[in-house]
Amino acid sequence: MGKAPETKGIDVQVTISGHRYSVSDRTRSYLEDEIKKFEKFFTPIVDTHVTIPEEGRRQHVDLVENVHGHTLKSSGEDDRNYSAIDQAANRMVSQLKKLHDKKRTYHDDSRGEMSTGG
């Protein structure tokens, strides 16, 4: 298990761990930069867990985000770990956008305003 990194200005609790895999400082830094991008879609994100298990030659990344009572999960898999990270991050961004739009639509509807959906 890896230790939790210092978060360099990220307000969210970030845990990055490798399962039978040593996560390099460069990979940690790359992950932190990707996680920072999540906050522009939805804040506050309570915490983020990143797990990188060893799975043969393929790189696998699992992301778990806790946001306002919702737990969002995404994963990515590729021959290169940065590509796997990008896949997982892009999938998480998609989920964060959906949740953000869903909450915004709900709040508009609860005030009696018509939601046009786009």
Contacts in CASP RR format, 6 or more apart in sequence:
PFRMAT RR
TARGET T0000
AUTHOR 0000-0000-0000
METHOD contacts of the structure
MODEL  1
MGKAPETKGIDVQVTISGHRYSVSDRTRSYLEDEIKKFEKFFTPIVDTHV
TIPEEGRRQHVDLVENVHGHTLKSSGEDDRNYSAIDQAANRMVSQLKKLH
DKKRTYHDDSRGEMSTGG
1 17 0 8 1.000
1 18 0 8 1.000
1 19 0 8 1.000
2 16 0 8 1.000
2 17 0 8 1.000
2 18 0 8 1.000
2 23 0 8 1.000
4 13 0 8 1.000
4 14 0 8 1.000
4 15 0 8 1.000
4 16 0 8 1.000
5 14 0 8 1.000
5 16 0 8 1.000
5 28 0 8 1.000
5 32 0 8 1.000
7 13 0 8 1.000
7 14 0 8 1.000
7 32 0 8 1.000
8 32 0 8 1.000
10 32 0 8 1.000
10 35 0 8 1.000
10 36 0 8 1.000
10 39 0 8 1.000
11 39 0 8 1.000
11 43 0 8 1.000
11 44 0 8 1.000
12 35 0 8 1.000
12 39 0 8 1.000
12 44 0 8 1.000
12 45 0 8 1.000
12 46 0 8 1.000
12 47 0 8 1.000
12 48 0 8 1.000
13 46 0 8 1.000
13 47 0 8 1.000
13 48 0 8 1.000
14 31 0 8 1.000
14 32 0 8 1.000
14 35 0 8 1.000
14 47 0 8 1.000
14 48 0 8 1.000
14 50 0 8 1.000
15 47 0 8 1.000
15 48 0 8 1.000
15 49 0 8 1.000
15 50 0 8 1.000
16 23 0 8 1.000
16 28 0 8 1.000
16 31 0 8 1.000
16 50 0 8 1.000
16 52 0 8 1.000
17 23 0 8 1.000
17 49 0 8 1.000
17 50 0 8 1.000
17 51 0 8 1.000
17 52 0 8 1.000
18 51 0 8 1.000
18 52 0 8 1.000
18 53 0 8 1.000
18 54 0 8 1.000
19 51 0 8 1.000
19 52 0 8 1.000
19 53 0 8 1.000
19 54 0 8 1.000
20 53 0 8 1.000
20 54 0 8 1.000
21 52 0 8 1.000
21 53 0 8 1.000
21 54 0 8 1.000
23 52 0 8 1.000
27 52 0 8 1.000
27 81 0 8 1.000
27 82 0 8 1.000
27 85 0 8 1.000
30 82 0 8 1.000
30 85 0 8 1.000
31 50 0 8 1.000
31 85 0 8 1.000
34 85 0 8 1.000
34 86 0 8 1.000
34 89 0 8 1.000
35 48 0 8 1.000
35 50 0 8 1.000
35 89 0 8 1.000
37 89 0 8 1.000
37 93 0 8 1.000
38 45 0 8 1.000
38 48 0 8 1.000
38 65 0 8 1.000
38 89 0 8 1.000
38 92 0 8 1.000
38 93 0 8 1.000
38 96 0 8 1.000
39 45 0 8 1.000
41 93 0 8 1.000
41 96 0 8 1.000
41 97 0 8 1.000
41 100 0 8 1.000
42 67 0 8 1.000
42 96 0 8 1.000
42 99 0 8 1.000
42 100 0 8 1.000
44 67 0 8 1.000
45 65 0 8 1.000
45 66 0 8 1.000
45 67 0 8 1.000
46 66 0 8 1.000
46 67 0 8 1.000
46 68 0 8 1.000
46 69 0 8 1.000
47 65 0 8 1.000
47 66 0 8 1.000
48 63 0 8 1.000
48 64 0 8 1.000
48 65 0 8 1.000
48 66 0 8 1.000
49 62 0 8 1.000
49 63 0 8 1.000
49 64 0 8 1.000
50 61 0 8 1.000
50 62 0 8 1.000
50 63 0 8 1.000
50 64 0 8 1.000
51 61 0 8 1.000
51 62 0 8 1.000
51 64 0 8 1.000
52 59 0 8 1.000
52 60 0 8 1.000
52 61 0 8 1.000
52 62 0 8 1.000
52 81 0 8 1.000
53 60 0 8 1.000
53 62 0 8 1.000
55 77 0 8 1.000
57 79 0 8 1.000
58 77 0 8 1.000
58 78 0 8 1.000
58 79 0 8 1.000
58 84 0 8 1.000
59 77 0 8 1.000
59 78 0 8 1.000
59 79 0 8 1.000
59 80 0 8 1.000
59 81 0 8 1.000
59 83 0 8 1.000
59 84 0 8 1.000
60 75 0 8 1.000
60 76 0 8 1.000
60 77 0 8 1.000
60 84 0 8 1.000
61 75 0 8 1.000
61 76 0 8 1.000
61 77 0 8 1.000
61 81 0 8 1.000
61 84 0 8 1.000
61 85 0 8 1.000
61 87 0 8 1.000
61 88 0 8 1.000
62 73 0 8 1.000
62 74 0 8 1.000
62 75 0 8 1.000
62 76 0 8 1.000
62 88 0 8 1.000
63 73 0 8 1.000
63 74 0 8 1.000
63 75 0 8 1.000
63 88 0 8 1.000
63 89 0 8 1.000
63 91 0 8 1.000
63 92 0 8 1.000
64 71 0 8 1.000
64 72 0 8 1.000
64 73 0 8 1.000
65 71 0 8 1.000
65 72 0 8 1.000
65 73 0 8 1.000
65 92 0 8 1.000
65 95 0 8 1.000
65 96 0 8 1.000
66 72 0 8 1.000
67 96 0 8 1.000
67 99 0 8 1.000
68 103 0 8 1.000
70 99 0 8 1.000
72 92 0 8 1.000
72 95 0 8 1.000
72 96 0 8 1.000
72 99 0 8 1.000
74 88 0 8 1.000
74 89 0 8 1.000
74 91 0 8 1.000
74 92 0 8 1.000
74 95 0 8 1.000
75 87 0 8 1.000
75 88 0 8 1.000
75 91 0 8 1.000
76 84 0 8 1.000
76 85 0 8 1.000
76 87 0 8 1.000
76 88 0 8 1.000
76 91 0 8 1.000
77 84 0 8 1.000
77 87 0 8 1.000
78 84 0 8 1.000
78 87 0 8 1.000
105 115 0 8 1.000
105 117 0 8 1.000
108 114 0 8 1.000
108 115 0 8 1.000
109 115 0 8 1.000
END
